[in-house]
Amino acid sequence: MYRRLQGSLFGLERLLTALGSGFVDTFLRDNKMIPVLLALLVLFIFCWVMAAPFSAGPTRAASPTGPR
């Protein structure tokens, strides 16, 4: 039982290793678009964070007598 489980885990490990190296070769190695896309993503997040206080709308002060 243990050997069979160990063998299936070894097969899964080989599969994940092959998928990982294939992903790196396809998308990351010598890819000129990744830095550009990351820069655009950072710019978008920065603008979103900076615009949040302006788009929140006016706030009302709490009434001392409670809601009406």
Residue frames as a rotation matrix with the C-alpha (Angstrom) as fourth column:
MET 1
0.571 0.821 0.000 0.00
0.821 -0.571 0.000 0.00
0.000 0.000 -1.000 0.00
TYR 2
0.521 -0.450 -0.726 2.77
0.133 -0.797 0.589 2.41
-0.843 -0.403 -0.356 0.98
ARG 3
-0.560 -0.778 0.284 4.80
0.369 0.073 0.927 1.62
-0.742 0.624 0.246 -2.15
ARG 4
-0.168 0.577 0.800 1.82
0.980 0.010 0.198 2.25
0.106 0.817 -0.567 -4.40
LEU 5
0.832 0.465 -0.302 1.12
0.520 -0.844 0.134 5.60
-0.193 -0.268 -0.944 -2.74
GLN 6
0.160 -0.868 -0.470 4.80
0.061 -0.466 0.882 6.53
-0.985 -0.170 -0.022 -2.92
GLY 7
-0.596 -0.363 0.717 4.88
0.676 0.256 0.691 5.62
-0.434 0.896 0.093 -6.63
SER 8
0.283 0.773 0.568 1.83
0.932 -0.362 0.028 7.75
0.227 0.522 -0.822 -7.40
LEU 9
0.804 -0.060 -0.591 3.32
0.235 -0.882 0.409 10.69
-0.546 -0.468 -0.695 -5.50
PHE 10
-0.290 -0.957 -0.011 6.54
0.254 -0.088 0.963 10.31
-0.923 0.276 0.268 -7.47
GLY 11
-0.383 0.240 0.892 4.53
0.924 0.107 0.367 10.41
-0.007 0.965 -0.263 -10.70
LEU 12
0.734 0.679 -0.015 2.71
0.678 -0.730 0.084 13.52
0.046 -0.072 -0.996 -9.51
GLU 13
0.419 -0.676 -0.606 6.03
0.140 -0.611 0.779 15.14
-0.897 -0.411 -0.161 -8.63
ARG 14
-0.592 -0.647 0.480 7.40
0.548 0.113 0.829 14.42
-0.591 0.754 0.287 -12.11
LEU 15
0.046 0.713 0.700 4.24
0.975 -0.186 0.125 15.83
0.219 0.676 -0.703 -13.70
LEU 16
0.867 0.291 -0.405 4.41
0.419 -0.865 0.275 19.04
-0.270 -0.408 -0.872 -11.66
THR 17
-0.008 -0.951 -0.308 8.09
0.193 -0.304 0.933 19.45
-0.981 -0.052 0.186 -12.44
ALA 18
-0.581 -0.170 0.796 7.44
0.782 0.154 0.604 19.05
-0.225 0.973 0.044 -16.16
LEU 19
0.437 0.818 0.374 4.53
0.861 -0.500 0.088 21.51
0.260 0.284 -0.923 -16.07
GLY 20
0.718 -0.207 -0.664 6.58
0.294 -0.776 0.559 24.03
-0.631 -0.596 -0.497 -14.09
SER 21
-0.380 -0.923 -0.053 9.55
0.282 -0.170 0.944 23.92
-0.881 0.344 0.324 -16.45
GLY 22
-0.388 0.324 0.863 7.23
0.918 0.055 0.393 24.15
0.080 0.944 -0.319 -19.45
PHE 23
0.727 0.674 -0.130 5.52
0.686 -0.719 0.112 27.19
-0.018 -0.171 -0.985 -17.95
VAL 24
0.363 -0.678 -0.639 8.85
0.140 -0.639 0.757 28.90
-0.921 -0.364 -0.137 -17.28
ASP 25
-0.618 -0.639 0.458 10.12
0.517 0.109 0.849 28.17
-0.593 0.761 0.263 -20.79
THR 26
-0.141 0.660 0.738 6.91
0.963 -0.081 0.256 29.41
0.229 0.747 -0.624 -22.42
PHE 27
0.700 0.679 0.222 6.05
0.601 -0.728 0.330 32.50
0.385 -0.097 -0.918 -20.43
LEU 28
0.891 -0.294 -0.348 9.09
0.107 -0.607 0.787 33.77
-0.442 -0.739 -0.509 -18.54
ARG 29
0.006 -0.981 0.195 12.27
0.585 0.162 0.795 33.02
-0.811 0.109 0.574 -20.44
ASP 30
-0.867 -0.466 0.177 13.26
0.428 -0.514 0.743 35.87
-0.256 0.720 0.645 -22.81
ASN 31
0.079 0.957 0.279 9.82
0.981 -0.125 0.149 37.41
0.177 0.262 -0.949 -22.52
LYS 32
-0.842 -0.437 0.314 9.80
0.427 -0.898 -0.106 41.17
0.329 0.045 0.943 -23.13
MET 33
-0.163 0.884 0.438 6.13
-0.012 -0.446 0.895 41.68
0.987 0.140 0.083 -22.20
ILE 34
0.212 0.274 -0.938 6.26
0.848 0.425 0.316 40.64
0.485 -0.863 -0.142 -18.54
PRO 35
-0.652 -0.464 -0.599 7.99
0.721 -0.623 -0.303 43.83
-0.232 -0.630 0.741 -17.27
VAL 36
-0.886 0.374 0.274 5.63
-0.157 -0.798 0.582 46.01
0.436 0.473 0.766 -19.30
LEU 37
0.019 0.955 -0.296 2.54
0.147 0.290 0.946 44.22
0.989 -0.061 -0.135 -18.00
LEU 38
0.001 -0.080 -0.997 3.78
0.979 0.202 -0.016 44.35
0.202 -0.976 0.079 -14.42
ALA 39
-0.919 -0.355 -0.174 4.46
0.378 -0.917 -0.128 48.09
-0.114 -0.183 0.977 -14.75
LEU 40
-0.585 0.778 0.228 0.94
-0.266 -0.450 0.852 48.68
0.766 0.438 0.471 -16.10
LEU 41
0.186 0.643 -0.743 -0.54
0.562 0.551 0.617 46.62
0.806 -0.532 -0.259 -13.27
VAL 42
-0.379 -0.410 -0.829 1.38
0.919 -0.275 -0.284 48.63
-0.112 -0.870 0.481 -10.66
LEU 43
-0.989 0.035 0.147 0.30
0.004 -0.967 0.253 51.90
0.151 0.251 0.956 -12.29
PHE 44
-0.226 0.972 -0.072 -3.35
-0.038 0.065 0.997 50.77
0.973 0.228 0.022 -12.32
ILE 45
0.193 0.270 -0.943 -3.25
0.861 0.414 0.294 49.78
0.470 -0.869 -0.152 -8.64
PHE 46
-0.720 -0.524 -0.455 -1.53
0.673 -0.687 -0.274 53.04
-0.168 -0.503 0.847 -7.71
CYS 47
-0.850 0.448 0.276 -4.17
-0.224 -0.783 0.579 55.12
0.476 0.431 0.767 -9.53
TRP 48
0.036 0.895 -0.444 -6.96
0.269 0.419 0.867 53.06
0.962 -0.150 -0.226 -7.96
VAL 49
-0.045 -0.127 -0.991 -5.60
0.993 0.105 -0.058 53.63
0.112 -0.986 0.121 -4.45
MET 50
-0.903 -0.363 -0.230 -5.06
0.388 -0.918 -0.076 57.35
-0.183 -0.158 0.970 -5.08
ALA 51
-0.698 0.688 0.201 -8.58
-0.248 -0.495 0.833 57.83
0.672 0.531 0.516 -6.51
ALA 52
-0.344 0.599 -0.723 -10.39
0.721 0.662 0.205 56.03
0.602 -0.451 -0.659 -3.69
PRO 53
-0.583 0.166 -0.795 -10.64
0.650 -0.492 -0.579 59.03
-0.487 -0.855 0.179 -1.30
PHE 54
-0.875 0.218 -0.431 -12.06
-0.373 -0.872 0.316 61.22
-0.307 0.438 0.845 -4.07
SER 55
-0.577 0.675 -0.460 -14.73
-0.359 0.297 0.885 58.76
0.734 0.675 0.071 -5.15
ALA 56
-0.838 0.234 -0.493 -15.98
0.523 0.600 -0.605 57.88
0.155 -0.765 -0.625 -1.66
GLY 57
0.053 0.890 0.452 -18.48
0.488 -0.418 0.766 60.73
0.871 0.180 -0.457 -1.64
PRO 58
-0.290 -0.136 0.947 -19.29
-0.548 -0.788 -0.281 63.19
0.784 -0.601 0.154 1.13
THR 59
-0.506 0.121 -0.854 -19.57
0.648 0.707 -0.284 61.99
0.569 -0.697 -0.436 4.68
ARG 60
0.291 0.681 0.672 -22.09
-0.126 -0.669 0.733 63.32
0.948 -0.298 -0.109 7.17
ALA 61
-0.765 -0.509 0.394 -21.32
-0.411 -0.083 -0.908 64.15
0.495 -0.857 -0.146 10.77
ALA 62
-0.498 0.578 -0.647 -23.23
0.695 0.712 0.101 62.18
0.519 -0.399 -0.756 13.38
SER 63
0.051 0.631 0.774 -26.11
-0.208 -0.751 0.627 64.01
0.977 -0.193 0.093 14.96
PRO 64
-0.850 -0.429 0.305 -25.84
-0.360 0.052 -0.931 64.43
0.384 -0.902 -0.199 18.74
THR 65
-0.242 0.841 0.484 -29.54
-0.891 0.006 -0.455 63.61
-0.385 -0.541 0.747 19.17
GLY 66
-0.412 0.050 0.910 -29.41
0.095 0.995 -0.011 60.46
-0.906 0.081 -0.415 17.08
PRO 67
-0.944 0.044 0.326 -30.92
0.328 0.075 0.942 59.59
0.017 0.996 -0.085 13.72
ARG 68
-0.499 0.810 -0.307 -34.13
-0.459 -0.548 -0.699 61.25
-0.735 -0.208 0.645 12.58
